[in-house]
Amino acid sequence: MSIRHVCRFCANPLTHTFVDLGTSPLCQRHVTPDNFESAEPFYPLHVYVCEKCLLIQLPEYVSPKEIFTDYAYFSSFVDTLVNHGREYVEMIIPRLGLGPASRVVEIASNDGYLLQHFVKAGIPALGIEPAANVAEAALKKGIPTIVKFFGQETARQVASEYGQADLILGNSVLPHVPNINDFVAGIKLLLKPGGVITLEYQHLKNQMELNQFDTIYHEHFSYLSFLTSEKILAAQGLTIFHVEEVSTHGGSLRIFATHSQPGGPAISDRVIEMRDREVRAGFDRLDHYTTYGHRVAEVKWKLLEFLISAKRAGKRIAAYGAPGKSATLLNFCGIRTDFIDYTVDRSPHKQGNFLPGTRIPILHPDRIQETRPDYLLILPWNLKDEIMKQTSYLRQWGGKWVVPIPELAIVE
């Protein structure tokens, strides 16, 4: 067998499949009315596990420039993320003693949903965001933002122009970079001696144990355990000294790291506990990753069984949300307008377009009360509490919510 791909961290040949979800279009490349009758490119969602370092990874089937240059995801339309950002800022300022003389840099800062809280607190902040249309929204809020992909070259430019950072943060960005070594090396270059990095990303342990396979899409090049994260940062001279578990994106890790050097922060008990927990669960063994595909298929079958039964009974089904994960779930399961009439989304950047691949129309949330569906399929299942609160009126006509992940659940 010829070797087509090598590990993005250790360059070992990739020969072991983690899961193969077939092919799918780019998850945030929504179909506009003007190009509705044009074909979309589909790319493989074949995920590998490296037998040497155990990094779970999707090869670079699509370049980041094609994915992120014009982007449809604006974090400010998700109340949960805005609140999460505010709480983070309120925590980290006193924890690190940040003030007007400090400098904060956020990588993949999106529309400034988080940095706005630093700006309000009078702390100098800079966003680095590759999507120009999203960065423009941050600039309109008065948040300094530069439009660049991050790596060593950008780190040198920013350090030269703005100075090194006391705090570098990146939420949901580490999995999004194909050259993960260049990215982490860039963080080290930009970080002051004694500075701190915090990175948040979905925890592979939750993704596997809670069947969160729909978070596999072309934007996510890597899927990270804590054990592998330690290896990746250590290879660039960075040490993780603390870790926290946070609820975002179905369960994420927030790691705290700094330069590897004598006299640095003590390694917390939570780091030791997290290592031990993952080892006990088998995340240090290749065979732990070989059965995931079977569990994914079971989620697909259960969802399709429900939809087929509901449609045969004459029920009307709509969906809520147009997140990236919806493209993976719906295309993998073959769910189109024969099952779901439409989906809704709060973002005006998505309304009036169609979900990639499935061509399900994306409408304003008001359409739910106008059509009164029997079931509302929650596509961003990680926000189900927020969405059920926003659509509590569903109960007026006996409507029910459907949550597909981790197990199919019907909520009345």
C-alpha positions in Angstrom: 0.0 0.0 0.0 1.4 3.4 -0.9 1.6 6.0 1.8 -0.4 9.2 0.9 -0.2 11.1 4.1 2.2 11.7 7.0 1.5 13.0 10.5 1.5 16.8 10.7 3.3 16.6 14.1 5.9 13.8 13.9 5.9 13.1 10.1 5.2 9.4 10.6 3.3 7.7 7.8 -0.4 7.6 8.4 -1.8 4.1 7.9 -4.5 3.6 10.6 -8.0 4.9 10.1 -9.8 6.6 13.1 -13.1 7.1 11.2 -14.1 7.5 7.6 -17.2 9.7 7.1 -17.2 9.6 3.3 -17.1 13.0 1.6 -18.6 16.4 2.5 -18.5 20.0 1.2 -16.9 22.8 3.2 -19.1 23.2 6.3 -19.3 27.0 6.3 -19.5 27.4 2.5 -23.3 28.0 2.3 -25.0 27.8 -1.0 -26.4 31.1 -2.2 -29.5 31.4 -4.3 -27.4 32.5 -7.2 -25.3 29.4 -7.2 -28.0 27.0 -6.2 -27.9 25.1 -9.5 -24.1 24.8 -9.5 -22.2 21.8 -8.2 -20.3 21.9 -5.0 -16.9 20.3 -4.4 -16.9 17.5 -1.9 -13.8 16.4 -0.1 -12.9 13.3 2.0 -13.6 13.2 5.7 -11.2 10.3 6.3 -9.5 10.8 9.7 -6.3 8.9 10.7 -4.6 8.2 13.9 -0.8 8.3 14.0 0.6 5.1 15.5 3.7 7.0 16.8 2.3 10.1 18.5 -1.4 9.1 18.5 -2.5 12.5 17.1 -5.9 12.1 15.5 -5.9 14.1 12.3 -7.6 15.0 9.0 -5.2 15.5 6.1 -5.1 18.8 4.5 -7.6 18.0 1.7 -8.4 21.7 1.5 -6.1 24.7 2.2 -6.9 27.0 5.1 -7.0 30.0 2.7 -9.9 28.4 0.8 -11.7 27.7 4.1 -11.2 30.8 6.1 -10.7 33.7 3.8 -14.4 34.5 3.6 -16.1 32.9 6.6 -19.8 32.6 7.7 -19.2 32.0 11.4 -19.7 35.0 13.8 -19.3 34.1 17.4 -21.3 37.1 18.7 -24.5 35.4 17.6 -24.0 32.7 20.2 -24.9 34.0 23.6 -23.2 31.1 25.4 -19.8 32.0 23.7 -20.2 35.7 24.5 -20.8 34.9 28.1 -18.0 32.4 28.2 -15.6 35.1 26.9 -16.7 37.6 29.5 -16.3 35.1 32.3 -12.8 34.2 31.0 -11.7 37.8 31.0 -13.1 38.3 34.5 -11.1 35.3 35.6 -7.8 35.9 33.8 -7.3 39.6 34.6 -6.9 39.2 38.4 -5.2 35.8 38.0 -2.4 37.2 35.9 -2.5 40.7 37.3 -3.1 42.3 33.9 -3.4 46.0 33.6 -3.0 49.0 31.3 0.6 48.2 30.8 -0.1 44.6 29.7 -0.6 43.3 26.2 -3.1 40.6 25.2 -3.1 38.9 21.9 -5.9 36.6 20.7 -5.3 34.2 17.8 -8.4 33.6 15.7 -10.2 36.4 17.4 -13.3 36.1 15.2 -15.6 39.2 15.5 -14.1 40.4 18.8 -16.7 38.6 20.9 -14.1 38.0 23.6 -11.6 40.8 23.2 -14.3 43.4 23.6 -14.3 42.6 27.3 -10.5 43.3 27.6 -11.0 46.6 25.7 -13.8 47.6 28.1 -11.4 46.8 31.0 -8.8 49.2 29.5 -6.3 46.4 28.7 -4.4 46.7 25.4 -5.6 43.9 23.1 -4.9 42.8 19.6 -6.8 40.3 17.5 -5.3 38.1 14.8 -8.0 36.8 12.5 -7.6 35.3 9.0 -11.1 35.9 7.7 -11.3 39.5 6.5 -15.1 39.7 6.6 -15.2 38.6 10.2 -12.3 40.8 11.3 -14.2 43.8 9.8 -16.9 43.2 12.4 -14.3 43.4 15.2 -12.8 46.6 13.8 -16.3 48.2 13.8 -16.4 47.5 17.5 -13.2 49.3 18.0 -11.1 46.2 18.6 -7.6 46.3 16.9 -7.4 43.4 14.6 -5.0 42.3 11.8 -6.0 40.0 9.0 -3.4 37.2 8.9 -2.9 33.5 9.3 -0.8 32.8 12.4 2.6 31.1 12.5 6.2 32.1 13.0 6.2 34.7 10.3 3.2 36.5 11.7 4.5 36.2 15.2 7.8 38.0 14.3 5.8 40.7 12.6 3.5 41.3 15.5 6.3 41.1 18.1 8.3 43.7 16.1 5.4 46.1 15.6 3.4 45.7 18.9 5.9 43.9 21.3 5.6 40.5 22.8 2.5 39.5 24.7 1.9 38.9 28.4 -1.1 36.7 27.5 -1.7 34.9 24.3 -5.1 33.1 24.0 -6.7 31.0 21.4 -10.1 29.4 21.7 -11.1 26.7 19.2 -8.0 27.5 17.0 -5.4 24.8 17.7 -7.4 22.1 15.9 -7.8 24.5 12.9 -4.2 24.7 11.8 -2.6 22.2 9.4 1.0 23.2 10.3 0.6 22.7 14.0 4.4 22.9 14.7 4.7 26.3 13.0 1.7 27.6 14.8 3.0 26.6 18.3 6.5 27.8 17.5 4.9 31.1 16.6 3.2 31.3 20.0 6.6 30.8 21.7 8.1 33.6 19.6 5.3 36.1 20.5 5.2 35.2 24.2 7.1 37.4 26.7 9.5 35.6 29.1 7.1 34.7 32.0 4.1 35.2 29.8 1.2 32.8 29.8 -0.7 31.0 27.0 -4.2 29.7 27.3 -5.7 27.5 24.6 -9.2 26.0 24.5 -10.2 23.2 22.2 -12.6 20.3 22.2 -11.4 17.4 24.3 -10.9 14.2 22.2 -12.0 12.2 25.2 -15.5 13.8 25.1 -15.7 13.6 21.4 -15.1 9.8 21.5 -17.1 9.0 24.6 -20.1 11.2 23.7 -20.2 10.3 20.0 -19.5 13.9 18.9 -18.4 12.8 15.4 -20.1 15.7 13.7 -17.3 18.0 15.0 -15.1 16.4 12.3 -15.0 18.7 9.3 -12.5 20.2 7.0 -11.8 23.2 9.3 -10.6 20.9 12.0 -7.3 19.4 11.0 -6.5 17.8 14.4 -8.4 16.2 17.3 -6.5 16.5 20.6 -6.1 14.5 23.7 -4.3 16.1 26.6 -1.4 13.6 26.3 -0.8 14.5 22.6 -1.2 18.2 23.4 1.6 18.0 25.9 3.9 16.5 23.3 3.1 19.1 20.7 3.8 22.0 23.0 6.9 20.5 24.6 8.4 20.0 21.2 8.5 23.8 20.8 9.8 24.5 24.3 6.5 25.1 26.0 5.2 23.5 29.2 1.5 23.0 30.2 1.4 23.8 33.9 -2.4 23.8 34.5 -5.5 22.5 32.8 -9.2 23.1 33.3 -12.3 21.5 31.8 -14.9 23.9 30.3 -18.3 23.2 28.9 -18.0 24.9 25.5 -18.3 22.8 22.3 -19.5 19.8 24.1 -16.7 19.7 26.6 -13.3 21.4 26.1 -9.9 21.7 27.7 -8.4 25.0 28.7 -4.7 24.6 29.0 -2.3 27.1 30.6 1.3 27.0 29.3 4.5 29.0 29.4 8.1 28.8 28.4 9.9 25.6 29.5 12.6 26.9 31.9 13.9 26.4 35.4 11.9 28.3 38.0 8.6 28.3 36.0 5.2 27.6 37.5 4.7 24.4 39.4 2.8 21.7 37.5 -0.7 21.6 39.1 -2.4 18.5 40.4 -5.0 18.8 37.6 -2.3 18.2 35.0 -1.2 15.1 36.8 -4.8 13.9 37.2 -5.6 14.6 33.5 -2.6 12.5 32.4 -3.6 9.7 34.6 -7.2 9.8 33.6 -6.4 9.6 29.9 -3.9 6.8 30.4 -6.5 4.8 32.4 -9.0 5.3 29.6 -6.5 4.0 27.0 -5.6 7.2 25.2 -1.9 6.1 25.2 -2.7 3.0 23.1 -3.4 2.7 19.4 -6.1 0.0 19.9 -8.2 2.5 21.9 -9.0 4.3 18.7 -10.0 1.5 16.4 -13.7 1.0 17.3 -14.9 4.6 17.0 -16.3 4.1 13.5 -18.8 1.4 14.7 -20.2 3.8 17.3 -20.6 6.6 14.7 -22.6 4.3 12.5 -25.0 3.5 15.3 -25.7 7.2 15.8 -26.5 7.5 12.1 -28.9 4.5 12.1 -30.8 5.7 15.2 -31.3 9.2 13.8 -32.5 7.9 10.4 -34.9 5.4 12.0 -36.5 8.2 13.9 -36.8 10.5 10.9 -38.2 7.7 8.7 -40.8 6.8 11.3 -41.8 10.5 11.9 -42.2 11.2 8.2 -44.3 8.1 7.7 -46.5 9.3 10.5 -47.0 12.6 8.6 -45.0 14.7 11.1 -43.4 18.0 10.1 -39.7 18.4 10.9 -37.6 21.5 11.0 -34.2 22.2 12.4 -32.5 24.9 14.4 -29.0 26.2 13.5 -26.6 26.1 10.7 -23.3 25.3 12.5 -20.3 23.7 10.8 -21.2 20.4 12.5 -24.5 20.2 10.7 -22.8 19.7 7.3 -21.0 16.6 8.6 -24.1 15.1 10.4 -26.6 15.7 7.6 -24.3 14.8 4.7 -23.0 11.6 6.4 -26.6 10.6 7.2 -28.0 11.6 3.8 -30.6 13.9 5.3 -32.0 16.5 3.0 -35.3 18.2 2.4 -37.0 14.9 2.1 -36.7 14.7 5.9 -36.2 18.3 7.1 -38.2 21.2 5.6 -35.8 24.0 6.6 -33.4 25.1 9.3 -33.3 28.5 11.1 -30.4 30.6 12.3 -30.0 33.9 14.1 -27.1 35.0 11.9 -28.3 37.3 9.0 -25.1 36.2 7.2 -26.6 32.7 6.8 -30.3 33.5 6.4 -31.5 33.2 2.8 -28.8 30.7 1.9 -28.8 26.8 1.9 -26.8 24.3 3.9 -23.9 22.9 2.0 -24.5 19.6 0.3 -28.0 19.0 1.5 -29.4 22.3 0.2 -31.7 22.7 3.2 -32.9 26.4 3.3 -31.7 28.6 6.1 -34.4 30.9 7.3 -35.1 33.4 10.1 -36.2 31.9 13.5 -39.6 33.4 13.1 -40.4 30.7 10.6 -40.8 28.2 13.4 -43.9 29.9 14.8 -45.3 30.5 11.4 -45.2 26.8 10.4 -45.4 25.0 13.8 -43.4 21.9 13.1 -44.0 18.8 15.2 -40.3 18.3 15.8 -37.3 20.7 15.9 -33.9 19.0 15.3 -31.2 20.9 17.3 -28.1 20.8 15.1 -25.8 22.7 17.5 -26.6 20.1 20.2 -23.9 21.7 22.5 -26.2 24.8 22.7 -29.4 22.8 23.3 -30.3 24.5 26.6 -29.9 28.0 25.1 -31.9 27.0 22.0 -34.7 25.3 23.9 -35.1 28.4 26.1 -35.2 30.6 23.0 -37.8 28.3 21.4 -39.9 27.5 24.5 -43.0 28.5 22.5 -42.7 25.1 20.8 -44.8 23.7 23.6 -47.8 25.8 22.7 -48.7 23.4 19.9 -47.2 20.2 21.4 -43.9 20.5 19.4 -40.9 18.5 20.6 -37.1 19.0 20.4 -34.8 16.3 18.9 -31.2 16.2 20.1 -29.1 13.8 18.0 -25.8 13.7 20.0 -24.6 11.9 22.1 -27.7 9.7 22.0 -30.9 10.4 20.1 -33.3 12.1 22.6 -36.8 13.5 22.2 -37.5 16.3 24.6 -41.1 17.5 25.3 
